[in-house]
């Protein structure tokens, strides 16, 4: 599949990865950590943890970029402030709203400004003209800022590098000084940082 566009796609991708690893576990040799780079509550994260626990590889740390980015926001902004997510297709708005509610324990937490989307899937983000993608990214970001978001998550691994566009939107909406105070969170970077800490802990 060219991109994971919903929970059904995520489940299929999980099955393929587990099947591949079951038939050929060699890629796991010497591995200390695995980062699942799909911005969703991807079933591969708990599935890998379970598989590693059942095969004597419990010291292999596993994280998903969605969970890592939310954790980074919650740890980095004030408890009275909220974060939001800029994602791809419109279907992710409901999916991610439910996933964040599961993490926060509430569907109406003041800490979550919601998810806004570009209405482009992960492939279209890279095949649509840059001007159009930038416009949609900025519009989604500004909708979150209007709801007082103080941190913005890039809600797709394919959005890596688009933090500049989000920053431009923050400055356009809030002005130079306040716009630069908004935290922009790349889930891949958050996930790598999180796993580095877990790996160090496992070596003690």
N, C-alpha and C positions, 0 to 999 in steps of 0.2 A: 504494500500500500504506500502511496506517495507521502501521505501524512496521516497522523492520528487526529481525527476530527470529532470524535465522540467517545463515550464510554465503551461502546461495542468494539470500536477499533482498538481501544486500549487493551481490552480483554483478549482480542485476537493476537495482538503483538506480544502480550505476556505469554500466551500459549506457545508461540513460535520460539521465543527466547528460551523458555524452560525445556522445550523439546530439543533444541539445539544443544543446550548444556548437558542434558541427560545422555545424549548420544555421544557427545564429545566434550568431556569436562576439562580437557587440556588447557583451554584459555584461562582457567581459574588458577593455574599453577603460579604460585608466588604472589597472587593478588591479595591485597590487604583491604581494599575498599572498592565498592561499586556505586556509581552515581547513575540513577535512572533519569535520563534527560527528556522527560515528557512532562509538560506543565499541567499536571492533573494529579488526582489522588490515585495514582497508577497502581493496579493490582500486582505489578511485578515487584514492588518494594516489599510488601509483607510476604509474597511468595518466595523471594530470594532469601529473606531472613529465615523463613521456615526451612527451606531446602538446606541452607548452610548449617542450621542447628541440627538437622537430622542426618547430616553427612560428616559431622565432626569438623566443620569449618566455621564454627560459631564466632571466631575472632575476625571474620571478614565483615566489615561494617558496610551497611547499606543505607542509602538516603535517596530521596526524590527531590527534584529541584523545587517543586511546589511547596512541600513542607518546610524545606530549608529556607526559602524566601520569606514565608510567613513568620517563621521563628526569628529570622533576622530583623524583620520589621518590629515585632513585638519587643525584642530586646534593645532596639536602637532608638525608638521614639518614646516620648513621654507617655505615661499610662493614661493620660487624658486625651491623647491624640490618636488619630486613625490612619489606616493605610488603605490603598486601593490597588486594583490589578487592571492592567491594560492587556487584553487578550486578543485572539484572532476572530474566529467565527462566532456568530451570535449565540449559538448553542452553548458556548462555554460560560455565558453569563449565569445561567441556571446551575450548570454543573459545578462551577467554582464557588458560587454563592452557597450551595449546599455543603461543599467540601470545607469551606472556611467555617461555616456554622458548626460543623462537626468538631473542628479543632478548638474553636472558642467556646463551645458548649451553649451557643445561643445564635439564633437567626437574626437577632436585632441588636447585636453588640455595637456600641458607639465606637469601638476600636476598628471597625471595618466600614469603609466608605463605599464598598461594592466593587463590582467588576464592570468595566466598560470595554466594548470590543470595536475592532476595525471592520467587522463583517467580511474579512478576508481569511481564508484558511492559511495554514503554514506555508504551503507551496505558493499561493497567490501573493503572500507578503514579499516574495522574492521575484515574482514574475510580473507584478503590476508596476507601473511607472513609479519611480522614487517620489515624484511630486505628489502623486495620489496617495501612496502609502504614508508619507509624512503628514499629509493633511488629515488623514483618518487617525493616525497615531496622536496627533496634536489635539484633535477634537475629543477623542476619548479621554486623554489626559486632563484636558480642561474641565470636562464633566466631573471628573473625580476631584479636582481642585475646588470646584464650586461646592462640593460637599465636605470641604475642609480636610481632605487627605493630606497628610504630612510626609507620607512615603508612598512611592509608586513602584509596584512590581512589574517587571517585564514578563507578561504571562504566556511566554512561548520560548522554547529554546532557540527557535529561529529568529527571535528578536535580538539576539546578541549583537551588540554594537549600535543598537537603536536608542541607547540611553541619551545620545546627543540630541535626537529629535524630541525626546521627552523633556530634556532640560530646556530646550528652546521654547517648548510650550509653557513650561513653568514660568519662564522669564516673561514671555508675552502676556501671560495671565496675571502674574503677581508683581511684575517689575523685577529689575535686576537683583536687588538685594534679597528680597524675600524668595524670589524664584530659585536662587542658588542654595537656599536653605532646605529645599525639599530633597528628601533622600530618594535615590533611584536604585532599585535593587535588581540585580541580575541573578536569577535563580541558579545558574550554573556556577557562578562565582561563590554564591552563598553555600551551595552544596559542597563544593571543593573545600572551602574553609571549614565547614562543619565536619567533613570526613577527616580532614587533617587532624583535628582535635581528637576525634575518636580513635584514630590509628595511634596517635601518641599515647593515649590512655591505655590502649591494649598492649602497648610495648612495655609498660611499667611492670 
